[in-house]
Amino acid sequence: MDDCIFCKIINGQIPSEKVYEDDEILAFKDIKPSAPIHILVIPKKHISTLMEINEEDMYLMEKIMKAIHKIAKQQGIEKSGFRLIASCGPDSGQEVMHIHFHLLAGKKMGPKIVA
């Protein structure tokens, strides 16, 4: 997607502070963090929402979860814990239409948000 900000980050058109990268996954620090540690984990393949993941792309979800394990260890939060958030579609508050996971940590989190 030409206008997708995450695709531009993946292609190096927009700088980011990378914390993890492999051939299919990228993780970088959020520029407007909601916690002391706020990392976005994305597939390099453009998929707009979680509902658009097809059977042949399911392996990307496994790769993302493996990357999150590595990032948690790298950040030293594997024992203290973290929150993982994924939004799907406009009503959820998804602002960038490229699937992504917010990894939040570094402070004691309050109860989950229920609308």
C-alpha positions, -999 to 999 in steps of 0.1 A, spaced: 0 0 0 15 33 -11 -1 54 16 3 30 45 26 46 71 37 11 83 46 1 48 67 33 45 84 24 77 91 -11 64 105 3 32 127 28 50 109 58 38 100 69 73 126 63 101 118 42 131 136 29 162 137 -8 155 139 -33 183 134 -65 162 135 -74 126 136 -106 105 126 -114 70 89 -110 76 84 -92 109 93 -57 121 90 -43 157 97 -7 165 91 18 193 58 37 191 64 75 186 35 83 210 40 57 238 12 48 262 36 31 286 74 32 293 78 3 269 55 6 239 65 -14 208 45 -21 176 49 -55 161 39 -58 125 42 -82 95 61 -68 66 34 -81 43 5 -56 41 -27 -70 56 -52 -44 65 -71 -61 94 -70 -93 114 -101 -104 95 -82 -103 62 -56 -129 73 -61 -159 50 -51 -195 56 -18 -192 39 -9 -161 60 -16 -178 93 21 -187 98 27 -149 102 7 -150 134 30 -177 147 60 -157 137 46 -125 153 41 -144 186 76 -158 185 90 -123 179 70 -110 209 86 -137 230 121 -126 219 112 -89 224 99 -95 259 132 -113 268 153 -85 251 134 -58 270 136 -77 303 98 -79 308 93 -117 303 87 -122 341 71 -89 351 46 -91 323 32 -70 295 -1 -62 278 -6 -71 241 -33 -52 222 -46 -57 187 -75 -37 172 -95 -48 142 -114 -22 121 -126 13 126 -150 7 154 -121 -8 175 -101 23 171 -77 9 146 -60 40 131 -35 24 108 -50 -2 85 -21 -26 86 -23 -53 112 -2 -46 143 2 -55 179 9 -30 207 32 -45 233 29 -23 265 50 -27 296 73 -10 321 47 -1 346 19 -17 366 -12 -18 343 -47 -10 355 -76 -33 348 -84 -39 312 -106 -14 295 -142 -24 289 -165 -2 269 
